[in-house]
Each structure stands twice: as C-alpha cells, then as structure tokens.
C-alpha cells in the first residue's frame, strides 16, 4: 500500500471516528432527561485574565430554581451565556456529566450530520482496498457516492436554515477568550483556541455570550467587528449562523459532479 493510500485510510478513519463520536453524544443527549423550565434567581459574572491581559475565563454562575416531581429545587449552574435574575431558562440533564444539570441550547449546530460523516468515512477508508481488489471502476463509483452524500447534506442543511423562523439581531465582538487546556511546559505547549465574546441586545437589554465557534489564529476575531445573530422564534435560542449561499452552491456543484461521476462509471462498466 502506497503512502497516498495509507493517507486516505487515516483521513477516512478520522472522519469515521468523528461521526461515530458525534452520534454517540447525540444518543446520550436524547437519553438525558428534560428538566423543564427554570427561573434564574441570581447571576454572577466570572472573569479572569492572565499576566498578558488575555481573557482566559468568562462564564456566568447561575442560581436557578426549578420544579421536579412537584417539589421546588435549587441548583447552581455555570453558563457561557449571560442571564439575569428573573429570566426563564430551559434545563436538561448534562449528557457528559451524570447527575448534573445544564442550560439547554448551548450546543452548536454541525453542518454535516453524524451519519453523513460515518458514511463518508467508510467510503474514503474503503478506497485503497477497493482499488487493489476490484480496480479503478469501482473507485470511481465510490468517489461519486462520496460527492453525492456530501452535496445532498449541504443542500439539506441550507434549506433547514433557510426555512427556520428567525429574527436577525445586530451584535459585535466585545472581547476574545483565549482557551488553552492543560499546563504549558518547556517541551510541550497545549494548542490554543480563541473564542469571541459577543455583545448584543434583547428587547433593549444588553447581553453577552461566548461564541460556539473558535479559531487557532488570534487575529481571526477582531474586537468591535459587527456580526449577526439569529434568534429562533420557536425556541428563543440564539444561532450564530443562518443559511449561507455557499452551502447551497457547494452542495449543488458536488451533486452535479456526483451525477457526472456516476455517468462516467456506468460508461466504464459498459465499455468493459
């Protein structure tokens, strides 16, 4: 097996693992119990900066009241979004930490579904083996299927975002959080991620939230840059990305190329 083929297997395996890991997490989230509505009694903003004045901690300690089995209960929750006393929030069990409760809606939406990643991972991983055992004709079919699944997923994601009922909210980047898990040592430095802190207004009241998206490049997020948020009218959740035409265009090109690939594959089989 050539280095190129080994590289394909590794890439396919990484995508497959990402898909299966995401699917397992999705199953855990569905199994996690829904607590229901809670009321914020107190809220405290926690911030911390390092010696270089980088923001390294930014979250909100919430003291929340909720009802379960007819009984009034109190719980303390950390949230990356700002809430104020009196706010109604939706609570759910934390799928990653047993017996913990969190604010729902703090997950970011993935462009590619977990099943799409799993299927694409399997297809890419199989290419070297199919090439060696069956030949180029079958590889052409696999590549066409890969493009078809990816293109269809992008188109579906675009229309899902397009037809969601939302309202646009003007916002701006107020600060940038530097996140570096682990301890920096002489021979090892953990990877750094930068998250923008977004400032916006809801019904005339200023709020802040930590973005669900990050970058490994510090200059990627500029303080003061204007951005758009999208408030889901049904759930009240804030979304950072709406329907992007690049998704539709990219998905369309992939789908067209996939049909062209299927046509050429059929011709290869017919031609013997």
Secondary structure, 3 states (H helix, E strand, C coil): CCHHHHHHHHHHHHHHHHHHHHHHHHHHHHHCCEEEEEEEEEEEEEEEECCCCCEEEEEEEEEEEEEECCEEEEEEEEECECCCCCCEEEEEECCCCCCCEEECCCCCCCCCCHHHHHHHHHHHHHHHHHHHHCCHHHHHHHHHHHHHHHHHHHHHHHHHHHCCCEEEEEEEEEEEEEECCCCCCCCCCCCCEEEEEEEEEECCEEEEEEEEEEECCHHHCCCCCEEEEEEECCCCCEECCCCCHHHHHHHHHHHHHHHHHHHHHHHHHHCC
